Amino acid sequence: MSLVPIPGARTATDSLGGSRIAVARRGGQCSAFTEHLQSSEMNVCRLRLTVPPDEVPQPEQGPKETERKKSELYHVPNGMSPGKLSHGMVYGVVHRTDNNHKREMVVYGWSADQLKEEMNYIKEVRATLEKVRKKMYGEYDEMKRKIQQLTNELKVTNAHQESLENHVRVQAAALDSFSEMNSSLTSASIDLQKTLVDVTLENTDIREQIRNLKHTHEQSMEKLREKQKQLETAQIENQLLKLKVESSQEANAEVMREMTRKLYSQYEEKMREEEQKHKAEKEMLLEETNRLLKAIEEANKKMQVTETSIQEKDQRIGELDRLIERMEEERHQLKKQLELNELQISGAKSENNSDSERSQHLEQEAASLRERIKHLDDMVHCQQKKVKHMVEEVMAHELFSSFSLRFLG
């Protein structure tokens, strides 16, 4: 059980340089220790108490151990009976142990309320320490789990690095196929550019036709509105004629009816002709609209094909970029090997008894490394040109696509 400081505890001084404190309490046991604070004038002893919790069961002890503990826990001063120390108080006895003075002792008392307050404070401190311990062990487990996870990730990274090294060895054989693919991609890009130009021109013509059809439709609708106005005027005139016929004499009634029939028949014929013309114009407009819609759908399909080819070229550009990076790394490693080989050659030449065969072998290795570096430089330059050309083609495709979308609305 740990010992904690009690704020506001009573203090006792002993000018002889040493002290001994014994604590006694009725119905309970507590341990005590002293802490000496040296000062220029006096020695101060502070009492520190640790009380065992009530819920912890005490092990059984023999009568001798019980008597020994009791003798250690409290000491009855001279001239005082044990009954006087059991009235809800705790007494501390300070003994002077210096040989130059007579043996003396001083008794100090504490109330039960003060001891209960200190016991509650001790319990709160113990609970806080338990929470801190649990939190520390939880953080340690989390840190251990993260370390294990990082170890697993490092293993996976090492395996991936080995697979990449194997892949670099295969890239040398794939360079010829890359050149053939580049030529095929160049021809395909030229065809796509031609297709985009044709599609753009077709979309321009379609847009002009749509504008003409809209203008024609508006003119026909204007004519139809004029015909409707004429029809309304004719209906008004017909009503006026009917009123005139009704108000005319009976002798002229038949003539007026005949004239009305003629006018009405003429009006119906004109209406039928206008309706037929309007119907024919409407059908023509519908056919033209359907044709334009089909043309737009075909243009959209061509645009989708073009976008697919652009995506494929983007993927191809990414692959070429990764290849160039790997070739740059290999070139850097070869340069390091060449520098090391040149250092070995210079060291071999500086020696008095140099081995000519070893020097010749090192020079041959250096020449081979230079050839490989030059070859890699040429390949990197070629691949960079390819990537630049493909990027320009993709940008041209995107420019044509945006131009076509503007015309399609």
C-alpha positions in Angstrom: 0.0 0.0 0.0 1.5 3.4 -1.0 1.9 6.4 1.3 0.5 9.8 0.3 1.0 13.2 1.9 -1.8 14.6 4.1 -2.4 18.3 3.6 -2.7 20.3 6.8 -1.2 17.5 9.0 0.2 18.4 12.4 4.0 18.8 12.7 6.4 18.2 15.5 9.9 19.5 15.9 12.9 17.9 17.5 16.1 20.0 17.8 18.2 16.9 18.6 18.1 15.8 14.9 15.9 12.7 15.1 12.3 11.7 16.0 10.1 8.6 16.3 6.3 8.7 15.9 3.9 6.0 17.0 0.2 6.2 16.1 -2.7 4.5 17.9 -6.4 4.4 17.1 -9.2 2.5 18.6 -10.9 0.0 16.2 -8.4 0.4 13.3 -4.8 0.1 12.2 -2.6 2.5 10.2 1.0 2.8 9.4 3.1 5.9 9.7 6.4 7.2 8.5 8.4 10.4 8.9 9.9 12.8 6.5 12.6 15.2 7.7 12.9 18.6 6.2 16.2 20.3 7.2 16.2 24.0 7.9 18.6 26.4 9.4 16.8 26.4 12.8 14.7 23.2 13.3 13.8 19.8 12.0 10.2 19.3 10.9 8.5 15.8 10.9 5.4 15.4 8.9 3.0 12.5 9.5 2.0 10.4 6.4 -0.9 7.9 6.8 -1.9 5.0 4.6 -5.2 3.3 5.5 -6.1 -0.1 4.0 -9.5 -0.1 2.2 -12.4 -1.6 4.1 -13.3 -4.0 1.3 -9.9 -5.8 1.3 -10.1 -8.8 3.6 -7.2 -9.1 6.1 -5.4 -12.4 6.2 -5.5 -14.4 9.4 -2.5 -13.9 11.7 -1.3 -15.6 14.8 -1.5 -14.1 18.2 2.3 -13.4 18.3 2.2 -11.4 15.0 -0.9 -9.5 16.2 0.8 -8.5 19.4 4.0 -7.5 17.5 2.0 -5.3 15.1 0.1 -3.7 18.0 3.4 -3.0 19.7 4.6 -1.4 16.5 1.5 0.6 15.7 1.2 2.5 19.0 3.1 3.2 22.1 1.5 4.2 25.4 3.3 7.1 27.1 4.6 6.7 30.6 2.0 7.4 33.2 -1.0 7.0 30.8 -3.4 4.1 30.6 -4.5 2.5 27.3 -8.1 3.4 28.0 -7.4 7.1 27.9 -6.3 6.8 24.2 -9.6 5.3 22.9 -12.0 8.2 22.8 -12.2 8.8 19.0 -8.7 10.4 18.9 -5.4 9.4 17.3 -2.3 10.2 19.3 1.2 10.6 18.0 4.1 10.2 20.4 7.5 11.9 19.6 10.6 10.4 21.5 13.8 12.3 21.8 16.7 9.8 21.1 19.7 12.0 21.5 22.2 10.6 24.1 23.0 14.1 25.4 19.5 14.6 26.8 17.2 12.6 28.9 14.6 10.4 27.3 11.5 12.6 26.7 8.3 12.3 24.7 5.4 14.5 23.5 1.9 13.4 22.7 -0.2 14.9 19.8 -3.9 14.2 19.1 -6.0 14.2 15.9 -9.8 13.9 15.7 -11.6 11.0 13.9 -13.2 13.5 11.4 -9.7 14.6 10.3 -8.6 11.0 9.8 -11.8 10.2 7.9 -11.2 13.2 5.6 -7.6 12.1 5.0 -8.8 8.5 4.3 -11.3 9.7 1.7 -8.5 11.8 0.1 -6.3 8.7 0.0 -9.1 6.6 -1.6 -9.6 9.3 -4.3 -5.9 9.4 -5.0 -5.8 5.6 -5.3 -8.7 5.7 -7.8 -7.0 8.4 -9.9 -3.8 6.3 -9.9 -5.7 3.3 -11.0 -7.3 5.2 -13.9 -3.9 6.5 -15.0 -2.4 3.0 -14.9 -5.2 1.6 -17.1 -4.8 4.5 -19.6 -1.0 3.9 -19.7 -1.4 0.1 -20.3 -4.1 0.8 -23.0 -1.7 3.2 -24.9 1.1 0.6 -24.6 -1.1 -2.0 -26.2 -2.1 0.4 -29.0 1.5 1.3 -29.6 2.4 -2.4 -29.8 -0.4 -3.1 -32.3 0.8 -0.2 -34.5 4.4 -1.5 -34.4 3.2 -4.9 -35.5 1.1 -3.3 -38.3 4.2 -1.3 -39.5 6.3 -4.5 -39.5 3.7 -6.2 -41.7 3.6 -3.2 -44.1 7.4 -3.2 -44.3 7.4 -6.9 -45.3 4.8 -6.2 -48.0 6.9 -3.3 -49.2 10.0 -5.4 -49.5 8.1 -8.1 -51.4 6.8 -5.4 -53.8 10.3 -4.0 -54.3 11.6 -7.4 -55.3 8.8 -7.8 -57.8 9.6 -4.4 -59.2 13.2 -5.3 -59.6 12.2 -8.4 -61.6 9.9 -6.3 -63.7 12.8 -3.9 -64.5 14.7 -6.9 -66.0 11.8 -7.7 -68.3 11.6 -4.0 -69.6 14.7 -4.4 -71.8 13.0 -7.0 -73.9 9.8 -4.9 -74.2 11.5 -1.8 -75.7 11.2 -3.0 -79.3 7.5 -3.7 -78.9 7.1 -0.2 -77.4 8.6 1.3 -80.6 6.2 -0.7 -82.8 3.2 0.3 -80.6 4.3 3.9 -80.8 4.2 3.8 -84.6 0.8 2.2 -84.6 -0.4 4.8 -82.0 0.9 7.6 -84.3 -1.0 6.3 -87.3 -4.1 5.8 -85.2 -3.8 9.3 -83.8 -3.7 10.7 -87.3 -6.8 8.8 -88.3 -8.5 10.1 -85.1 -7.6 13.7 -86.0 -9.1 13.3 -89.5 -12.2 11.7 -88.0 -12.5 14.6 -85.5 -12.2 17.2 -88.3 -14.9 15.4 -90.3 -17.2 15.1 -87.3 -16.7 18.8 -86.5 -17.6 19.8 -90.1 -20.7 17.6 -90.1 -21.8 19.0 -86.7 -21.4 22.6 -88.2 -23.6 21.7 -91.2 -26.2 20.0 -88.9 -26.3 23.1 -86.7 -26.9 25.3 -89.7 -29.7 23.0 -91.0 -31.3 23.1 -87.5 -31.2 26.9 -87.6 -32.8 27.0 -91.0 -35.5 24.5 -89.9 -36.3 26.6 -86.9 -36.6 29.7 -89.1 -38.9 27.8 -91.5 -41.0 26.5 -88.6 -41.4 30.0 -87.2 -42.5 31.3 -90.6 -45.0 28.5 -91.1 -46.4 29.2 -87.6 -46.7 32.9 -88.4 -48.6 32.0 -91.6 -50.8 29.7 -89.6 -51.6 32.5 -87.1 -52.5 34.8 -90.0 -54.8 32.1 -91.5 -56.5 31.7 -88.1 -57.0 35.5 -88.0 -58.6 35.3 -91.5 -60.8 32.4 -90.3 -62.0 34.4 -87.3 -62.7 37.4 -89.7 -64.6 35.1 -92.0 -66.6 33.7 -89.1 -67.5 37.2 -88.0 -68.5 38.0 -91.6 -70.6 34.8 -91.7 -72.4 35.8 -88.6 -73.1 39.2 -90.1 -74.4 37.6 -93.2 -76.6 35.3 -91.2 -78.1 38.3 -89.4 -78.6 40.1 -92.7 -80.3 37.0 -94.2 -82.6 36.8 -91.2 -83.5 40.4 -91.4 -83.9 40.4 -95.2 -87.2 39.7 -97.0 -88.4 36.2 -97.5 -88.0 36.6 -101.3 -84.3 37.1 -101.0 -83.9 34.4 -98.3 -83.1 31.7 -100.8 -80.6 33.8 -102.6 -78.9 34.7 -99.3 -78.8 31.1 -98.3 -77.2 30.1 -101.6 -74.6 32.8 -101.2 -74.0 31.7 -97.7 -73.5 28.1 -98.7 -71.1 29.2 -101.4 -69.1 31.3 -99.1 -69.1 28.6 -96.4 -68.0 26.0 -99.0 -65.3 28.2 -100.2 -64.2 28.8 -96.7 -64.1 25.1 -95.9 -62.1 24.4 -99.1 -59.6 27.0 -98.1 -59.4 25.6 -94.6 -58.9 22.1 -95.9 -56.1 23.3 -98.2 -54.4 25.2 -95.4 -54.7 22.2 -93.1 -53.2 19.9 -95.7 -50.3 22.4 -96.3 -49.8 22.7 -92.6 -49.8 18.9 -92.1 -47.4 18.4 -95.0 -45.0 21.1 -93.6 -45.3 19.5 -90.1 -44.4 16.1 -91.5 -41.5 17.5 -93.4 -40.3 19.3 -90.2 -40.6 16.0 -88.2 -38.7 14.1 -90.8 -36.0 16.7 -90.9 -35.8 16.8 -87.1 -35.6 13.0 -86.9 -32.8 13.0 -89.5 -30.9 15.6 -87.5 -31.4 13.7 -84.3 -29.9 10.6 -85.9 -27.0 12.6 -87.2 -26.5 14.0 -83.7 -26.6 10.5 -82.2 -24.0 9.3 -84.7 -21.8 12.3 -83.9 -22.2 11.5 -80.2 -21.1 7.9 -80.8 -18.1 9.2 -82.7 -17.3 11.5 -79.8 -17.5 8.6 -77.4 -15.2 6.5 -79.5 -12.8 9.5 -79.6 -13.0 9.9 -75.8 -12.3 6.1 -75.4 -9.2 6.5 -77.6 -8.1 9.5 -75.5 -8.4 7.5 -72.3 -6.4 4.7 -73.8 -3.7 7.2 -74.8 -3.7 8.6 -71.3 -3.1 5.2 -69.9 -0.4 4.6 -72.4 1.2 7.9 -71.4 1.1 6.9 -67.8 2.8 3.5 -68.6 5.5 5.4 -70.6 6.1 7.8 -67.7 6.6 4.9 -65.3 8.9 3.2 -67.8 11.0 6.4 -68.1 11.2 6.6 -64.3 12.5 3.0 -64.1 15.0 3.7 -66.8 16.2 6.8 -65.0 16.7 4.8 -61.8 18.7 2.1 -63.7 20.8 4.9 -65.4 21.5 6.4 -61.9 22.6 3.0 -60.6 24.9 2.4 -63.6 26.5 5.9 -63.1 27.2 4.9 -59.5 28.8 1.6 -60.7 30.8 3.6 -63.3 32.1 6.0 -60.6 33.1 3.1 -58.4 34.9 1.4 -61.3 36.8 4.6 -62.2 37.9 4.9 -58.6 39.1 1.3 -58.6 41.0 2.0 -61.9 42.6 5.1 -60.5 43.6 3.2 -57.4 45.1 0.3 -59.5 47.1 2.8 -61.5 48.4 4.6 -58.4 49.9 1.3 -57.1 53.5 0.6 -58.0 53.1 -3.1 -58.7 49.7 -2.9 -60.4 48.1 -5.9 -62.2 47.7 -5.1 -65.9 45.0 -7.7 -66.4 42.9 -6.4 -63.6 43.3 -2.8 -64.9 42.3 -3.9 -68.4 39.3 -5.8 -67.0 38.2 -2.7 -65.0 38.6 -0.5 -68.1 36.5 -2.9 -70.1 33.8 -2.9 -67.5 33.9 0.9 -67.4 33.5 1.0 -71.2 30.6 -1.4 -71.0 28.9 0.7 -68.4 29.4 3.8 -70.5 27.8 2.1 -73.4 24.8 1.0 -71.3 24.4 4.5 -69.9 24.5 6.0 -73.4 22.0 3.4 -74.6 19.7 4.2 -71.7 20.0 8.0 -72.3 19.0 7.4 -76.0 16.0 5.3 -74.9 14.9 7.8 -72.3 15.2 10.6 -74.9 13.2 8.6 -77.4 10.5 7.7 -74.8 10.2 11.4 -73.7 9.7 12.4 -77.3 6.9 9.8 -77.6 5.2 11.0 -74.5 5.4 14.6 -75.7 3.9 13.6 -79.0 1.1 11.6 -77.4 0.4 14.5 -75.0 0.1 16.9 -77.9 -2.3 14.5 -79.6 -4.5 14.2 -76.5 -4.6 17.9 -76.2 -5.6 18.3 -79.8 -8.3 15.6 -79.3 -9.7 17.5 -76.3 -9.6 20.8 -78.2 -11.6 19.2 -81.1 -14.0 17.6 -78.6 -14.7 20.9 -76.8 -15.2 22.6 -80.2 -17.7 19.9 -81.3 -19.6 20.2 -78.0 -20.0 24.0 -78.5 -21.5 23.4 -81.9 -23.9 20.7 -80.6 -25.1 23.1 -77.9 
